[in-house]
Amino acid sequence: MKLKELSRLLNLSATTVSRALNGYPEVNAETRARVQAAARRHGYAPNQMARRLATGRSMAIGHVVPLAAHQIINPLFAEFIHGAGEAYSAAGYDMIVSVVPEAREADAYEAMARRRKVDGVIVHGPLRLDPRIDLLEALGMPFLTHGRDDERPDDAYPWMDIDNRRAFRRATDHLLDFGHRRLALLNGLEAESFAWRRRRGYVEALEARGIAPDPALMRAGEMVEPYGYAAAREMLALPDPPTAFLVSAVTVAIGVARALHDLGLRPGRDVSIVTHDDDLSYLPNRGDPPLFTATRSPIRAAGRRSAEMLLALIDDPD
């Protein structure tokens, strides 16, 4: 089906139909939804080359993955990309994932801007005082960060995040309410803002109850199963071991559970575990009861929402 045929079918001008399919804000939401539904029903797909020429856009969004961060093999990254890809596809955008050595990450952003390969980028795992934010602002490249830079005001740049600090304070309070006083924290890499905020929530909850945080019960590392296993075995061998673990990902919690099993201990009976990020399609924390008590963070939904926000920013920079 051609654009003119779809326009006649809907009794709308070809310009209105084209603008509705391209997400222009001047087309009201009801008309846009009606046009998009009809396009799906009749199998209409816009001519992407014509669309690029008409809008001056590349119709692509970039994601740069530095090899040293291991995000391309992190299943959380795959879950995020799945959600973002759904939003890009619905809006007629392609996705470019550039995997580069960590030292060349800035070069990748500069190349994307210079060659006009993408209309915007999503920055993953923002650091404190993250230089990528300054670089992208200097390049004039629309961007959004998944997470926040703790050293910048929240209204200084576009971001999408959950309240990591509050999530971990609530989880720590939950364990304290059950009488635990030796609580271990297995956190993510604390150079990244999300992990720093989680540590703050954990520490604040302890200090509010008059409990001094014990460095022997705090770890930070790559959020993989062996990390959870090794840290739990080490802590459980202490003269005064933890009675509960608060961990930053289901993958880490599985490692903790394996360590308990090897020591003849029962999760949820002998030692408590609370985890984060339990809403994952590839590793669901379900059942009656579920495997772990958890604070929920739907990563796929975060990817979808981040993409929608970035696309809106590209359409209307203000």
C-alpha positions as CSV (number, residue, x, y, z in Angstrom):
1,M,0.0,0.0,0.0
2,K,1.2,3.5,-0.9
3,L,0.9,6.6,1.2
4,K,-1.8,8.1,-1.1
5,E,-3.9,4.9,-0.8
6,L,-3.6,5.0,3.0
7,S,-4.5,8.7,3.0
8,R,-7.7,8.1,0.9
9,L,-8.7,5.2,3.1
10,L,-8.5,7.4,6.2
11,N,-9.9,10.5,4.4
12,L,-6.9,12.5,5.5
13,S,-4.3,14.5,3.5
14,A,-1.1,12.7,2.6
15,T,0.8,15.3,4.6
16,T,-1.3,14.6,7.8
17,V,-0.8,10.9,7.4
18,S,3.0,11.3,6.8
19,R,3.3,13.6,9.9
20,A,1.3,11.2,12.0
21,L,3.5,8.3,11.1
22,N,6.6,10.4,11.7
23,G,5.5,11.4,15.2
24,Y,5.2,15.1,14.6
25,P,3.7,16.8,17.7
26,E,1.3,19.0,15.7
27,V,-0.8,16.0,14.8
28,N,-3.2,15.3,17.7
29,A,-2.8,12.0,19.6
30,E,-6.2,10.6,18.5
31,T,-5.4,11.1,14.8
32,R,-1.8,9.8,15.2
33,A,-3.1,6.6,16.9
34,R,-5.8,6.1,14.2
35,V,-3.2,6.5,11.4
36,Q,-0.7,4.2,13.0
37,A,-3.3,1.5,13.7
38,A,-4.4,1.7,10.0
39,A,-0.8,1.4,8.8
40,R,-0.3,-1.7,10.9
41,R,-3.6,-3.2,9.8
42,H,-2.8,-2.7,6.1
43,G,0.9,-3.5,6.3
44,Y,2.0,0.0,5.3
45,A,5.6,0.9,5.9
46,P,7.0,4.4,5.2
47,N,9.9,4.8,2.7
48,Q,12.7,5.3,5.1
49,M,15.0,6.9,2.6
50,A,12.4,9.4,1.6
51,R,11.8,10.0,5.3
52,R,15.4,10.7,6.0
53,L,15.6,13.1,3.1
54,A,12.4,14.9,4.1
55,T,13.3,15.3,7.8
56,G,17.1,15.6,7.5
57,R,17.4,12.9,10.2
58,S,19.3,9.7,10.2
59,M,16.3,7.9,11.8
60,A,18.7,6.0,14.1
61,I,19.6,6.1,17.8
62,G,23.1,5.2,19.1
63,H,24.3,3.2,22.1
64,V,28.0,3.1,22.7
65,V,29.2,0.1,24.8
66,P,32.8,0.3,26.2
67,L,34.3,-3.2,26.3
68,A,35.9,-2.7,29.8
69,A,32.4,-2.2,31.3
70,H,31.2,-5.6,30.1
71,Q,27.8,-4.2,29.5
72,I,27.3,-6.1,26.2
73,I,27.4,-9.4,28.1
74,N,25.4,-8.1,31.0
75,P,21.8,-9.5,30.7
76,L,20.5,-6.3,32.2
77,F,21.8,-4.4,29.2
78,A,20.1,-6.9,26.8
79,E,16.8,-6.4,28.8
80,F,17.1,-2.6,28.5
81,I,17.9,-2.8,24.8
82,H,14.9,-5.0,24.2
83,G,12.6,-2.4,25.7
84,A,14.3,0.5,23.9
85,G,14.1,-1.4,20.6
86,E,10.4,-1.7,20.9
87,A,10.0,2.1,21.1
88,Y,12.4,2.7,18.3
89,S,10.6,0.2,16.0
90,A,7.2,1.8,16.8
91,A,8.6,5.2,15.8
92,G,10.4,4.0,12.6
93,Y,13.9,4.3,14.1
94,D,16.8,2.0,13.8
95,M,19.3,1.3,16.5
96,I,23.1,1.4,16.2
97,V,25.1,-0.4,18.9
98,S,28.8,0.5,18.8
99,V,31.1,-1.8,20.8
100,V,34.5,-0.1,21.4
101,P,37.5,-0.3,23.7
102,E,36.9,1.8,26.8
103,A,39.7,4.3,25.8
104,R,37.9,5.0,22.5
105,E,34.4,5.6,23.8
106,A,34.7,9.4,23.3
107,D,35.9,8.8,19.8
108,A,32.8,6.8,19.0
109,Y,30.4,9.6,20.2
110,E,32.4,12.1,18.1
111,A,32.2,9.9,15.0
112,M,28.5,9.5,15.4
113,A,28.0,13.2,15.6
114,R,30.5,14.0,12.8
115,R,29.0,11.5,10.3
116,R,25.4,12.2,11.4
117,K,24.9,8.5,11.9
118,V,22.4,9.0,14.7
119,D,19.9,11.6,15.9
120,G,20.6,11.0,19.5
121,V,22.2,8.6,22.0
122,I,21.5,6.9,25.3
123,V,24.3,6.9,27.8
124,H,24.5,3.8,30.1
125,G,25.9,3.6,33.6
126,P,26.6,7.3,34.2
127,L,29.5,8.0,36.5
128,R,30.0,10.8,39.0
129,L,31.1,13.9,37.1
130,D,30.7,11.8,33.9
131,P,32.8,13.4,31.1
132,R,30.4,11.9,28.5
133,I,27.7,14.4,29.5
134,D,30.1,17.3,28.9
135,L,31.2,15.8,25.6
136,L,27.7,15.3,24.2
137,E,26.6,18.8,25.3
138,A,29.6,20.2,23.4
139,L,28.8,18.1,20.3
140,G,25.2,19.4,20.4
141,M,24.0,15.7,20.3
142,P,20.6,15.0,21.9
143,F,21.1,12.4,24.6
144,L,19.6,10.9,27.7
145,T,21.3,9.0,30.5
146,H,19.9,5.8,32.0
147,G,20.7,6.7,35.6
148,R,22.1,10.0,37.1
149,D,25.3,11.8,37.7
150,D,25.4,12.5,41.5
151,E,27.5,15.6,41.1
152,R,25.1,17.4,38.8
153,P,21.7,19.0,39.5
154,D,18.9,16.8,38.4
155,D,17.5,19.5,36.1
156,A,20.8,20.0,34.3
157,Y,20.5,17.3,31.7
158,P,18.0,14.6,30.5
159,W,17.9,11.3,32.5
160,M,15.6,8.4,33.4
161,D,16.2,6.7,36.7
162,I,14.5,5.0,39.7
163,D,15.1,6.1,43.3
164,N,17.9,3.7,44.1
165,R,18.7,5.4,47.4
166,R,15.1,5.0,48.7
167,A,14.8,1.4,47.4
168,F,17.8,0.3,49.3
169,R,16.9,2.2,52.4
170,R,13.5,0.6,52.4
171,A,15.0,-2.9,51.9
172,T,17.4,-2.3,54.7
173,D,14.6,-1.1,57.0
174,H,12.6,-4.2,56.1
175,L,15.5,-6.5,57.3
176,L,16.1,-4.3,60.4
177,D,12.4,-4.6,61.3
178,F,12.8,-8.4,61.4
179,G,15.6,-8.0,64.0
180,H,18.7,-8.3,61.8
181,R,21.7,-6.3,63.0
182,R,24.4,-7.9,60.9
183,L,23.3,-7.0,57.3
184,A,25.7,-7.5,54.4
185,L,25.6,-5.3,51.3
186,L,26.7,-6.8,47.9
187,N,26.6,-3.8,45.7
188,G,27.4,-3.0,42.0
189,L,30.5,-1.1,40.9
190,E,30.4,2.0,43.0
191,A,32.1,4.2,40.4
192,E,28.6,4.2,38.8
193,S,26.0,6.5,40.3
194,F,23.3,3.9,40.8
195,A,25.5,1.8,43.1
196,W,26.7,4.9,45.1
197,R,23.0,5.8,45.7
198,R,22.2,2.3,46.8
199,R,25.1,2.3,49.3
200,R,23.8,5.6,50.7
201,G,20.4,4.2,51.3
202,Y,21.8,1.2,53.1
203,V,24.1,3.3,55.3
204,E,21.4,5.8,56.1
205,A,19.0,3.1,57.3
206,L,21.7,1.5,59.6
207,E,22.7,4.9,61.1
208,A,19.1,5.8,61.7
209,R,18.9,2.7,64.0
210,G,22.2,3.5,65.7
211,I,24.1,0.8,63.9
212,A,27.6,1.6,62.6
213,P,28.2,0.3,59.1
214,D,30.8,-2.4,59.1
215,P,33.3,-2.3,56.1
216,A,33.7,-6.1,56.5
217,L,30.1,-6.5,55.4
218,M,30.2,-4.3,52.3
219,R,31.4,-5.3,48.9
220,A,31.2,-3.7,45.4
221,G,31.8,-5.6,42.2
222,E,30.6,-6.7,38.8
223,M,27.0,-8.0,39.3
224,V,27.5,-11.7,38.3
225,E,26.8,-14.9,40.1
226,P,30.4,-15.9,41.1
227,Y,30.8,-12.5,42.8
228,G,27.8,-13.2,45.0
229,Y,29.0,-16.7,45.8
230,A,32.6,-15.7,46.7
231,A,31.5,-12.7,48.8
232,A,28.9,-14.7,50.7
233,R,31.4,-17.5,51.4
234,E,33.9,-15.0,52.7
235,M,31.5,-13.1,54.9
236,L,29.9,-16.2,56.3
237,A,33.3,-17.4,57.5
238,L,33.7,-14.3,59.7
239,P,33.7,-14.7,63.5
240,D,30.5,-12.7,63.5
241,P,28.8,-13.5,60.2
242,P,25.9,-11.6,58.6
243,T,22.4,-12.9,59.2
244,A,21.0,-11.2,56.1
245,F,22.2,-10.1,52.6
246,L,21.1,-7.1,50.6
247,V,22.2,-7.5,47.0
248,S,22.0,-5.4,43.8
249,A,20.8,-8.0,41.3
250,V,19.1,-11.4,41.0
251,T,22.2,-12.8,39.4
252,V,24.2,-11.9,42.5
253,A,21.5,-13.3,44.8
254,I,21.6,-16.6,43.1
255,G,25.4,-16.8,44.0
256,V,24.6,-16.0,47.6
257,A,21.9,-18.7,47.7
258,R,24.4,-21.2,46.2
259,A,26.9,-20.3,49.0
260,L,24.3,-20.9,51.6
261,H,23.4,-24.2,50.1
262,D,27.0,-25.4,50.1
263,L,27.2,-24.5,53.8
264,G,24.0,-26.4,54.7
265,L,22.1,-23.1,55.4
266,R,18.6,-22.4,54.2
267,P,17.8,-19.0,52.5
268,G,14.9,-17.3,54.2
269,R,15.2,-19.5,57.2
270,D,18.8,-19.5,58.5
271,V,20.0,-16.4,56.5
272,S,17.7,-13.8,54.8
273,I,18.3,-12.4,51.3
274,V,16.7,-9.3,49.7
275,T,17.6,-8.6,46.1
276,H,16.9,-5.9,43.5
277,D,16.0,-6.0,39.8
278,D,13.7,-9.0,40.1
279,D,11.5,-8.2,37.1
280,L,13.5,-9.8,34.3
281,S,12.1,-11.8,31.5
282,Y,15.0,-14.2,31.2
283,L,15.3,-14.8,35.0
284,P,11.9,-14.1,36.6
285,N,11.7,-14.1,40.4
286,R,8.3,-15.8,40.5
287,G,6.6,-18.6,42.3
288,D,4.6,-19.1,45.5
289,P,6.6,-18.0,47.4
290,P,9.1,-16.4,45.0
291,L,12.7,-17.3,45.3
292,F,13.7,-14.0,46.9
293,T,12.2,-11.0,48.6
294,A,12.9,-8.2,46.2
295,T,12.6,-4.5,45.4
296,R,11.4,-4.4,41.8
297,S,12.9,-2.5,38.9
298,P,11.5,-3.4,35.5
299,I,14.5,-3.0,33.2
300,R,12.7,-3.6,29.9
301,A,10.2,-0.9,30.8
302,A,13.1,1.5,31.7
303,G,14.5,0.9,28.2
304,R,11.2,1.6,26.6
305,R,10.6,4.7,28.6
306,S,14.1,6.0,28.0
307,A,13.7,5.6,24.3
308,E,10.4,7.4,24.2
309,M,11.8,10.3,26.2
310,L,14.8,10.6,23.9
311,L,12.6,10.5,20.8
312,A,10.4,13.2,22.3
313,L,13.5,15.3,23.0
314,I,14.6,14.9,19.4
315,D,11.2,16.0,18.1
316,D,11.0,19.0,20.4
317,P,14.4,20.1,22.0
318,D,12.6,22.4,24.3
